[in-house]
Amino acid sequence: CTMTSLEDVFAAIRQEREYQDYKYGQPNARTLGLGDYVVIAGAELDEVRYDIIQNQPQHACLELLQVAAVCVAALQQHGVKLRK
């Protein structure tokens, strides 16, 4: 992985979210609870850990992007509370 601008990170997350929507459907059409999203994100994070152990940092970054996109999908479906 290399240093990336915040704008590029958000663009990559948006692209991954669009891919996930294409593959699994829009969040508003899903019946996933918040806990379901946590389990999915945890499984993806396990893949990040595995890739790090296997010394595959590029693939770990791809998996980490998937974690971020799953978290965004959860917030889309279940709402977001802004920090005050």
LINRACOR-V133875 format. One record per pair of residues at least 12 apart in sequence whose ideal C-beta (glycine too) atoms are under 6 Angstrom apart, sorted by the first residue. I is the first residue (numbers start at 1). J is the second residue. If there is no record, write none. Layout:
i;j
I;J
I;J
This chain:
i;j
1;57
1;61
12;65
13;68
13;69
16;65
16;69
17;69
17;72
20;69
27;73
27;76
27;77
34;78
37;74
40;70
41;67
41;70
41;71
44;63
44;66
44;67
45;67
47;63
48;60
48;63
48;64
51;63
